[in-house]
Amino acid sequence: MNKTVKGLFDFIEKSPSQFHAIENQRQAFLTAGFEELQESKQWEILPGKSYFVTRNGSSIIAFRMPTNDYTSFMIMASHSDSPTFRIKEMPEMKEGHYVKLNTEKYGGMLMAPWFDRPLSIAGRAIVKNGDSKLKVCLVDLDRDLCMLPSLAIHMNREANDGYKYNAQKDMLPLISMDEKFNLKELVAKSLLVKAEDIVGSDLFLYNREPGKVWGADEEFISCRRLDDLQCSYSSMVGLLAAKNSKTAIQVHATFDNEEVGSGTKQGADSTFLFDVLTRINEAVGGNNSRLLAAIANSFMVSADNAHALHPNYSEKSDPTNKVYMNEGIVIKFNANQKYMTDGLAFGIFSEICKKAKVPYQTFVNRSDVAGGSTLGNISNAHVSINGVDIGLAQLAMHSPYETAGAKDTDYLVKLAKIFYETIIENTASLDYTLK
């Protein structure tokens, strides 16, 4: 296991929910000397210094100021959430001597791989602290706690002929045989508080299996939440490794709720990114024209994993744009603008890949298959910037245990560092210079 993969696995192991992922990034930036800003307070920003701000505890934007007056933003954006099951309010459901948890789907997941795996619960709880204070506490019960047991083949002889899962019936994990079991009490015990002091929560199931390196030459990795913590982690490490730019503000953004459309206050379809860019500009004395000029000079990389060619279903991939794990950054195209990449942005970004000495490949859906969208165009509707949609090749996307290439995280970390250190100048209406 190389150093980069180990770092990725350690980060994911500590990030069973989007709230944990952002707290872990928060701590990494604090350790690196970044100053934390609050949206509810005035900002004081100095040249050459580094800052970050969070929203909802599940999204973060970190940035490093240039040493001179800024003229552009170099932005890499990814997301913190993954498909899973949210635990409903009053979740205990009794079935004979069994206690199950009532859950609902979060995002579009593959359901079958969730069965017969050790699962646990993570998220956050809002705890009453005194008469008028509320405290947000991270929750990770961090043990093999529940499971979705499959129905035996003897009771469903047609199981291998295809089965349509019912989320309200089939996806209810078994957690106890104690009819008095109460999840809030278990959470309260883990937080060392009283159950009645927990006034709200956002709790999710997660797969407990640790990340693994495997293959004849150890060329594959498998882990939970690779989509999209693999990209978010790489962007963070790249920013931390990058040198200060002379004129570009380096921006790392990780948004929540991409898997459910991004239409939340902390999603890519919110004002979060534009709010941060606006407040940076105001803090350094810029007017609206200066901000708009900088945005026109800027570039965004929307980093969200991509589909590798599947060895058993090669016909599902485009016939000439075949994507493989361990062969570098995947640049995504779509004629109907599901992705933000166009020819100009591809030309600019491919030159940055060459500068970083990182391989790249191209992804396009089959023309008769509608692909998914990602956060690039969604955020672009609020901040109109040239940019590309990219990702790292993976299999089993939206499974609780996904597979990717052992080399690719390192490729993206190297690319992110060089991207942040690059300055792009729009020297004429359609002329661009890379420095």
C-alpha positions, 0 to 999 in steps of 0.5 A: 500500500503506497503512502497516498492510498494509505492516506486516502483509506485513513481519511475515509475510515475517519469519514463515515458521514459527510459531517465527519469528512468535513470535520476531518478536512477542517482539522487538516486545514487548521493543522496546516495553518489555515484560519477559520472564518465564520459566515456570521462574522466580518472577514479580514483577509491578508495577502499570502494567507490561507483561510476556510469556511464551512456551511452546515458542517457538511460543506467546506471552502478553503482558499489561499490568497496570492502574494500580489493583487488577485486577478483570478480563481483556480477552483477544484470542487467535489462532494462529501456525500454518498448514497446510503440510508438515512435513519428516520425519526422514531426508527424502532420497528418491532417484528416478533422478538426482533427490532429493526430500524426504519430507513429511507434511501438517500441518493440513487444506490445499488441496493443488493450490495448492502445485504449481509455486510456489517453496518454501523451508524454515523452522522450528527446529533443536536444536543441541548446544553443548558437552557438556551444552548444547542451543540452539534455533536458528531456521532459514530457508533463505530462497531458492527451494529446492524445488518440487512440479512438476505432471505434464504434461497429456499424461501425465494427460489427466484432470487437469482432470476432478478428481484425488485427491492422495496425500500420500505420492506427489504431495506430495514436493518436488524439491530436487536432482540431486546424489545426495549431497545432505543436508538436515541439512548444508544446514541446518547450513551456514546456522547455521554449525554442524556437521551432527552437532551438530544433534540435532533439528529441526522443519522445514516448507515455505513458499511464497516468493511475497511479499504483493501488493496488487491489484485495480482499486482495489487493494482486495485483498491476497494473501499466505501465512499470512493465516490466522491471522497477520493476526489475531495481528498486529492483536492485537499492534499493538492491544495496543502502541497501547492505553493502560493500563487502570485495572482490567483486565489486557490480554492478547494470546495467540497459540497454536500448533497450532490447525490440528491441534486445539490439543491440545498443551502450547502449544495453546489446549487446554493449561493455558497461558492458565490458568497465566498468569492464575493466576500473575498473580493469585498475583504480586499477592497474590490468592487463588483467589476473587479470580481466579475473580471476575475471570474472571467479569468478563472477556471474550475475543475469539477471532480467527481468519479467516472465509470471505468469500462466494466470487464463483464459489460464492455458493451455499456461503454462508448465504443471509442472512449474507453476508460480504464482504472490506473490510466489517469484523469478522466475528462468527461464530455456530454453533448447535452451539457450534463458536464461542463467540459467543452473544447476550449476547457479541454484544451486548457486542462489537457495542457495542465495535465501535461504540465503535471506529467499526469496521464488523462483519458476521455469519457463519453456516454453511449449515445443511446444511454442517458448519463448522470450529471454532476456538480460542475454545471450546477455550480456554474449556473451561479458562478459562470467560469470556464471549466471541466468535469473530471473524475477517477475511473471506478467500478461499482459506483454507488455501491457501499463498497466501490473499486478503483485503481491503486495509481489514480489517487496519486495522479489526481493529487499531483494534478491538483497541486499543479492546477492550483499553482497554474495561472490562466490569463484571458489575454484577448477574447479567445486567447489564453495564456498558461503560466 
